[in-house]
């Protein structure tokens, strides 16, 4: 950064009407670095008017948005035709309101609620076929995102891919209630038409097994009770382990198309049948039925 660029940017700032564009690139970079190192120093310099710096809120809004939009055209234009087929992956990562990162505190505001702190980051990734690259498309700080909001984001990604001359083949995610809801809005899991393009809405097999392990199996019982045909069963963690050992002995590849297709349209009823078929369900004594 040139030593004269910051004073020049400050002078320009004084003569420019108040908009976001009154701040030069060098001034924004300096302010962002200063805020990351010491928010107190940034506030002190800004309040003293020693250097005309952007508001802390403006900088945090800019810092919480991470997208590859500027780089994607350059990357995709050199791909081979067979590499222009892509899978779109998305997942939500839970956050605390203040995350420790290097020497600074990074605080993100939610895109869907700008006045509130983000509680999770929705990460989207593009995976090219035939040995092409894997690219982080965007990181969206969100709070209490619902299926309708997520649907808008996914359709926007589809639109960007079309403009770049890339053909989306599938969306892949875990089978949490949020993602199940957005798949219903998009037409249901499986093969659907989105904006005139046929794509597959898939659940990832690994994520399904993680959900069974982390969410479906309760800490208290180390199992989940469910009712089928008037009989209450208890599916336990050891039953899942038993099933995985059987799958391994049968040489099943969890990433194979066969397994992916098997879990393509998971529903409650199908989960019950699947549980009864593969788990050594244990009959529970109960009084509520």
Secondary structure by P-SEA (a helix, b strand, c coil): cccaaaaaaaaaaaacccccccccaaaaaaaaaaaaacaaaaaaaaaacccccccaaaaaaaaaccccccaaaaaaaaccccccbbbbbbbbbbbccccccccbbbbbbbcccccbbbcccbbbbbbbccbbbbbcccccccccccaaaaaaaaaaaaaaaaaaccccccccccccaaaaaaaaaaccccccccccbbbbbcccaaaaaaaaacccccccccbbbbbcccbbbbbcaaaaaaaaaaaaaaccccccaaaaaaaccccaaaaaaaaaacccbbbbbcccc
